[in-house]
Amino acid sequence: MLSTHAAPLNHGMIMGLADKYNHVPVLAGKVAEMLVWNTSGTYVDGTIGGGGHARAILERLGESGRLIGLDRDSEAVGAAGARLARGSTPRVEILQRDYTELASVLEAKRISRVDGLILDLGISSYQVDTPDRGFSFQSDGPLDMRMDRGKPLTAAHIVNESSRDELERIIREYGEERQARGVANAIVRTRDRAPLTSTARLADTIRSAVRRRWAVKSCARVFQALRIAVNQELDKLKLVLDTMLPLLSNRGRFGIISYHSLEDRLVKRTFETWASDCICPPGFPQCVCQHRRVAVLHTKRAVVASREEVAKNPRARSARFRMIERLPDDQHAHCN
Ligand SMILES: C[S@@+](CC[C@H](N)C(=O)[O-])C[C@H]1O[C@@H](n2cnc3c(N)ncnc32)[C@H](O)[C@@H]1O
C-alpha cells in the first residue's frame, strides 16, 4: 500500500515528475545495509527526494516492514510516490513535511518510536538542474531557492532586503567565502541600480567582486550560503539532532549523509557526544559532567563513496555518512 500527501499535483503531473526527477542516490546500498537491522521495523526517510535511498531500504524490509518518507518539496513527494508505487512495496507512506516535524507526524500515526531514520541532506540534482527553482548559478532563473515553495522567504528577498552586514555574515558563515565583504558590497551596489531578481545577474555580480580564477568557486559558495539561509538548513539540522533521540527505539539507528563541513562538523560532534561516557574538558582530574552515554557510534570515521561511485556520480565526492545506534535505556552508561 502506498499513500502520498503532497500539495495538489494532478496524476499526469506526478507521473511526468517521476520521469524527469533526476537524482542518483549516494551510498544507497551501504546506507540501507547499515540502517536496516529489523526487517519488520518502522523506518523513516526524512529527505526522500527521488526515493533512491527509500527504495534501497524497502528492498531490505519484509512484508510487515514500514517506511515513512518525508520531504518539504512537493515535487520530490510526487516523484518518490510515483516511483515507489511502481514496485511491489511493503507499507509506504510519503508526506510533504519538514523532517523537524517528525515527532508530530509519528504522534498522528500513533507510532511512539522508529527503528531507523536516514537524512540525506542538501538538495537533489533535480532541484539544482531545474532553472526555475533558482538554485544554480550556471543557468538563469528566478532567485528563488526555496525547497518548500509554499514558504514566503526567497533568495531574492534576502539579497534585496538584508543589510550589507547581514549579507556579509550569511556569505561568510554559510558559504565560508573569504571575499564575503567584497561580494556583499557588490550586491548592494547592483541592487541600488535595480532589484536583483535573477540567478544570472547575481552570478555576474559575484564574478565582478572576485578574481577571475576563483569566480566559479565563489559563485558556488555564495549560492550555497543563500540556499542554507533561505531554507534554514543548519537550524533544522540542529533541531533534529536535539529532538530525535527519544524517537528512536532501543537499538534504533540514525544515519546522516552530509555534503559540506558545516553540517558534517555538527553531526560528528553530536554523535560523538552521544557515544561518550564523559564530556569534561581534557585534563580534568575527575569527571564532573554527569554525562551519560546514550548511543553507540557505528562510524568512527565517516563512510565515504568509493572511487568507482564518484566516477559515476561526482556529487558523491563530498558525501560523508555517519550513523549511531541508540542504546537500550537500561544501558545508558556513566563513567562514575
Ligand atoms: C539530497 S536530496 C535527497 C535524495 C534522496 N535521498 C534520494 O535518494 O533521491 C535532499 C532532499 O531533502 C529535502 N530536504 C532538505 N531539507 C529538508 C527538511 N528540513 N525537511 C524535509 N525535506 C528536506 C530536499 O527537498 C531534497 O529533496
The ligand as a Tripos MOL2 file, in Angstrom:
@<TRIPOS>MOLECULE
LIG
   27    29     1     0     0
SMALL
NO_CHARGES

@<TRIPOS>ATOM
      1 C1         19.9220   15.0200   -1.4450 C.3       1 LIG1
      2 S1         18.1980   15.1040   -1.6680 S.3       1 LIG1
      3 C2         17.6630   13.5150   -1.1340 C.3       1 LIG1
      4 C3         17.7360   12.4920   -2.2050 C.3       1 LIG1
      5 C4         17.1680   11.1400   -1.8080 C.3       1 LIG1
      6 N1         17.8880   10.5510   -0.7020 N.3       1 LIG1
      7 C5         17.1210   10.1880   -2.9730 C.2       1 LIG1
      8 O1         17.5980    9.0530   -2.8280 O.co2     1 LIG1
      9 O2         16.6170   10.5620   -4.0390 O.co2     1 LIG1
     10 C6         17.7010   16.0760   -0.3100 C.3       1 LIG1
     11 C7         16.2030   16.2400   -0.1950 C.3       1 LIG1
     12 O3         15.9370   16.6770    1.1280 O.3       1 LIG1
     13 C8         14.8830   17.5930    1.1110 C.3       1 LIG1
     14 N2         15.0100   18.3610    2.3450 N.ar      1 LIG1
     15 C9         16.0070   19.1770    2.7250 C.ar      1 LIG1
     16 N3         15.7740   19.6770    3.9450 N.ar      1 LIG1
     17 C10        14.6110   19.1230    4.3770 C.ar      1 LIG1
     18 C11        13.8430   19.2340    5.5720 C.ar      1 LIG1
     19 N4         14.2180   20.0310    6.5780 N.pl3     1 LIG1
     20 N5         12.7070   18.5050    5.6810 N.ar      1 LIG1
     21 C12        12.3130   17.6950    4.6650 C.ar      1 LIG1
     22 N6         12.9880   17.5810    3.4970 N.ar      1 LIG1
     23 C13        14.1210   18.2750    3.3560 C.ar      1 LIG1
     24 C14        15.1140   18.3740   -0.1690 C.3       1 LIG1
     25 O4         13.9220   18.9740   -0.6120 O.3       1 LIG1
     26 C15        15.5960   17.2710   -1.1180 C.3       1 LIG1
     27 O5         14.5280   16.6960   -1.8240 O.3       1 LIG1
@<TRIPOS>BOND
     1     1     2 1
     2     2     3 1
     3     2    10 1
     4     3     4 1
     5     4     5 1
     6     5     6 1
     7     5     7 1
     8     7     8 2
     9     7     9 1
    10    10    11 1
    11    11    12 1
    12    11    26 1
    13    12    13 1
    14    13    14 1
    15    13    24 1
    16    14    15 ar
    17    14    23 ar
    18    15    16 ar
    19    16    17 ar
    20    17    18 ar
    21    17    23 ar
    22    18    19 1
    23    18    20 ar
    24    20    21 ar
    25    21    22 ar
    26    22    23 ar
    27    24    25 1
    28    24    26 1
    29    26    27 1
@<TRIPOS>SUBSTRUCTURE
     1 LIG1         1 GROUP 0 **** ****
